[in-house]
Amino acid sequence: MIFGLHKRAIPNWWIYRRGIRRRFPAPDHSDRVAIFKPDRLGDFVLAIGAIRRIVDSIGAHRCVLLISKFSREMAAREFPTVEILEVPYLSWRLWETRRGLHELVGHPVFRSGVDRLVCLRHHRFPHEDLICAAIPARLSVGSRHTSLGTPPGELIRRRLEFDHCVASPKVIEGQCEELGWHAAVVASFLGQPIGLDEILPVLGPQRPAATDPWITVSPFGSAQIRDLPEPLLVAAAVESSRRGLGLRLASPAGDEARFNALAGRLREAAPQAISVTVQATPKLEDLISLLKASRLVITAETATAHLATALDCPTITVVGGGHYGIFSPWHRSSQQQWLVNRVPCFGCHWECHLPAPLCITGVSNTQLLNAFSQILGFHP
C-alpha cells in the first residue's frame, strides 16, 4: 500500500488520520528524554544495558521509558525510579486501538513533548513509527528500518525522520546485531564511542553459586517452530539423572496443562530419570529466582535464554537459523553455549520450506552432552 500501512491497514489508517501528527515541543518544553522501546520481553532484556547507559548519563528523573505490556514487570524491576509509559499493543479491533491511543496521546509526553527522543526499537512497523512520531521532540535519534520491520510509506516517512539516523550497527564476532544497533544509537545520542561491553545486558543482584540439584528447562519458544525437540529433552533428562540431577520445566501462569503433558511424556520416555517435574513461575521474579538457583538452564530461543544469559547462568540454548545473528548468540561469559545445526537456508526469517526446521531438530544429542560437560565440568 502506498501509505505503508500494509496488513493492519484500518488501525494504522486511524492512527495516521486521527491519532498522530508530527509536532515540535512547546517553547517551555522540559529537558526530559523519552526512550522508545515497546517490545517483547526477550528483546527488552537485550536493551537493558543501553537503557541503563542513557539513564545513568541523563538521570532517572529526566527519563520516561515507553514500553509494551510484555516488558512492564522487567522495566519496573530494573528502572524503579524512571517513569514508565505503556504503549498500547496494536489490535485488530479498531475500537481497542482507538481507545488505547486516545489515552496515550493525552499523556504529557505527547502533549508538551521532550527535549530528546531515543528510539531503541529497530525492527519497526508502521504503527510504531507513527506513535514514535507523535512525541514532540527537539532532537531525535534512531536507526534506519531493518529487514525484520515493515518500511513505511512516503506519507509516514515524512512524519518520522530521525535527526540522527544510524545507518548500520557495529558488531564484533560472537555478538548479535541487536546489541550492535543499541550501541550505535546510544553512541549517537551521547556523542561518544560506546563499546558493546558498555551496554551488555546485566541483571542483578549478583547470582550466587547454585546448589539446587536441578536443571531448569524452558522448552517452548515464542512460536512452535522454535520449540526444543522432544528427543533432545529426553536426552537431557537421562543425562541429568546420570549426574544426580532432576529436571524441572519452568511453566508460566496459564500454561501448566501443556507443561504437565510434556513432563508426562518425558517420564514415560526416560523412566530411569530421577525426577521430571513442573515448576510454576507466575511472575517474572519467580522465573528469575528459579534460573538463579539452577545448576544449569536449557532453553529454546525465547525470553528465558536472554534472562539466563543476562544473569550469567550456566545456559544451553538451542537456537535456530531463522534470525541467527540478529538477536543471538550473545554471552556474558563462557558459561553460555548456543547450539545450532548450520544448514544452507539460514536467514529464512522463520519461513521454513522444510518438513521440519533442521537448524533446530538437527542439533544432536552429542552436541548437548558435550555442552553439559564443558559448562558443568563433568566428564563423559
Secondary structure, DSSP 4 states (H G I P E B T S, - for coil): -TTS-GGGHHHHHHIIIII-------TT--S-EEEE----HHHHHHHHHHHHHHHHHH-GGGEEEEE-GGGHHHHHHH-TTSEEEEPPPP-SSHHHHHHHHHHHTTSHHHHT-EEEEEE---S--HHHHHHHHTS-EEEEEEE---TTS----HHHHHH---SEEE-S----TTS-HHHHHHHHHHHHHHTS---GGGS----SSPPPPP-SSEEEEE---SSGGGSPPHHHHHHHHHHHHHTT-EEEEEE-TT-HHHHHHHHHHHHHH-TT-S-EEEEE--SHHHHHHHHHH-SEEEEESSHHHHHHHHTT--EEEE--SSSTTTS----SSTTEEEE----TTTT-TT---SSS-HHHHT--HHHHHHHHHHHH----
